[in-house]
Amino acid sequence: MRVLTAIPVYNEERHLPQVLREVRRYAPEILVINDGSTDGTGAILASEPNLQVITHPQNRGYGAALISAFRHAVDQRYDILVTMDCDGQHQPERIPVLLEAIHDADIVSGSRYLRQFRENNAAPEDRRYINFQITQELNERFGLNLTDSFCGFKAYRGDALARLRITETGWGMPLQLWVQAARLSLRIKEVGVPRLYLDPNRAFGGMLNDAEQRLAYYRQLIDDAERQTLIAYSCSLANATAKEACL
């Protein structure tokens, strides 16, 4: 079984060397997506051996980095793709937990709210509230059973990745993912991971720093994703003439 671990990074020179050292203990094949970093991230990656790197010349967004990882994993025919962040929130020693759980699932997602860990610390109040609201709305609308809709620590089967059509380049990309996964009836499983906020004041940037605007953006993204999946489904059932209108 070929497993690739992908790490999106943007200006992570402070955390990157230590994260890579730890990830190498559990992941023989690593892909780093350097999403337009302007600090020393590029130099660190150039000095690291046995590392696959995709570089975006300009910062394109968290979702864009993961879209590049998805495409690479599918093109290179990896059986499993693991994704994790580089800011210290995700513990590399949990990678085997994800891999063990995916034997009967298409997507295994870490959850910071599924169970208690000794290492847990408090999430910023606005993030905890928004996560709870959006997770509840996804569950009610799409028949999911999630406890944490935003955790980026995941494992995907390659054949499931090939069925996704992710286009959202920003922070809300996981929500488009859940809508598509629900409509495709993918098998979803959560595993508990510690809730670690090493820098609770870290900002999203721009309008997303405002909690109300962030919540509105997430809800609009879910609406758009549902509409897109309905159009795609209708087009798949259309006759040849009607399908031309879908292009």
N, C-alpha and C positions, 0 to 999 in steps of 0.2 A: 504494500500500500504506500503510495507516494503522498507525502504530506508537505505542504508549504505553509510557512508562518509568515504573514504579511504585517508590516508595521508602518502605518502612515506617520510621517513626521513633518513638522513645520517649526523651524527654529528650536530644535531640541538638543543643542550641543551640551547642555548641562546634564541631561539624563541619558543620552544615547549610548555612550560607552558602557555604562553599567548595565543598562537594559540589554544590550547585545551580548555582553558576557553571560548574563543569566539565561537569556533565551537560548544560547548555543548549547546549554546543558540539556535542553529538552527538545530542540528542533534542529535537525541536521541541515535543512534547507530553509533559508530565510530570504525574504524579499522586503526591501525597504523602499517606500515610495516617498521621495523627497519632494514635497509639494511647494517648491519655490522658496526654500529657506534662504535667508539673507545673512545668517550668522555663520558659525563654523561647522555646521552640520555637513555640508558637502565635503569639506576636507577630511572630516572624521570618516565618512563613508568611503572615500577614496583610499584611506589607509587600512581599511578592514578587509581581511582575506575571505575568500569563499562566501561572498555575499552578492545576491542579485539586487540590482538597484534600478528603479525607474525614476527619472528626474523630470518634474514639471518645471519649465523655465520660469514661470510665474505661479504665484499662489492661486490655486483654482478652487480650493475648498476641501473639507473633510470627505464629503461624499465623492468628489472627483478622484481623490486619492484611492478610495476603496473601489470605485469603478475600474480604475487602472489595475488594481490587484485582482479583481474578479476576472477581467478580460485575460490577464496573464495566466491565471490559474486554469481557465478553460482552454486557452490556446495551447498551453503546455501539457494539458491532459493530467493535471494532478487529481488524485482521488479525493483529497480533503484539503480545504483551505481553512487555516486558523487566522483570525484577525485579532490584533490587540493594540492598545495605545502605548505611547512611549513616555507618558508623563508620570509613571510610577504607580498609577492606580491599579494596573493589572499585574498579577504575580505570575511570572513565567512557570513556576512550579505547578500551576493549575492547568497547564496545557494538557498533560496526560488525563486529567479529569474530563476535559471536553472530548478528547479522542475516545475515551472509554464509553462515554455516553452516546456517541453518534452511531453506534452499531445498529440502532433501530430508529434513527431519526434522520431528517434531511438537514435541519438546522438545530444546533445546540447553542443556546445563548446563556451567557452568564447573567445571574441576577443578584443584585446587592441587597435585595429585600426578601429573598426566599427563606433565609435562615440567618441566625445570629453567629457572628464570629468574634473571637476575642479581640481581633485587630480593628473591628468596626469603629469608625468615628462618625460624627454627625454630618449629614449632607447639608449644604446651604439650604435655608428654608425655601427659597423660591424654586430651587431645582427639585427638591423633594416634592413640593406641592405640584409643580407642573408635570413631573414624572407620574405621580399618582393620577392626576386628572387625565392625562393623555393615555396612560395604560388602561384605565377604566373605560374610556371611550372606545379604544381599539377593541377591547374584549367584548363590549356590548354590541358594537356594530358588525364585527367580523367573526364572532364566535371563537375568539382566541382565549387563552387562559394564562396570560402573562402576568408577571409581578414586577417586571422592570423592562420597559420598552426602549430604553436608551443605551443599555450597556453595549460597548463595542467589542467586548471579549466574546468571540463566537467561533464556532466551527461549522463549516458548510460542506456538504457533499458536492463534488464537482458536477455531477449530473443535475443537481438542483440549481446550482449557479447558472448553468447553461440555459435554464428556463426563465430566469429573471431578466427583466429589462429595466434596470435601474438608470435613471437619468438625473436624479436630484443631486446636485453638487455640493450642497451646504450641509449644515449640522443636522437638518431634518431627514437626511437620507434614510436612517433606520425605519422611519414611519412609512415611507414608500415601500421599503422592503417588506414590512409586516402586511401591508395591504395586498401586495402581490403574492406573498407566501400563503395568505389565507385563501385568496381566489384560486390559487393553484393546488390547494389542499396539500401543501407540503407538511410533512411530519415535523412538529416543533417540540423541543424539549428545553427546559431550563435547568441549570445547575447553580447551586449557590456559590458565590464568590464574595470575598471580603469587600466591605464598603470603605474605600480609602480615598479621602480627599486631602492630598498633601498640600495643595494650594487652593483653598476654598474661595479665594478672591480672584482666581483666574477668570478673565472675561471672554465672552464669545466674540465680541467685536461689533461695532455699528449698532444698528437698531436692536439687535438681539440682546444687548446688555439690559434692555428694558424688559422686565418679566412679562408684562401684559402684551407687548408686541411680539415677544417670543412665542407665547401661547397662541396668539392669533395666527402667526406664521405656521406653527405646527398644525393647527386645525385646518387651515387652508390647504396645506400640503396633503393632508389625509383626504380631503374632499377631491382635490385634483387627482390624486392617485386612484381613488375609487372610480372616478369618471374615466380615466385612461384605461383601467382594466375592463370596464364595461364596454368601451369602444372596441378594445382589442378582441374581446369575446364576441361581440356582434360581428366584427369583421371576419373572424374565423369561421362563422356560420354562414356568411354571405355567399351568394352565387358569384360567378366570375365577373359579371358586369358590375355588381355592387361592390366587389372588392376593389375595383379600380378607384372608387371614390374614397376608399380607406387609405390609399397611398398618399 
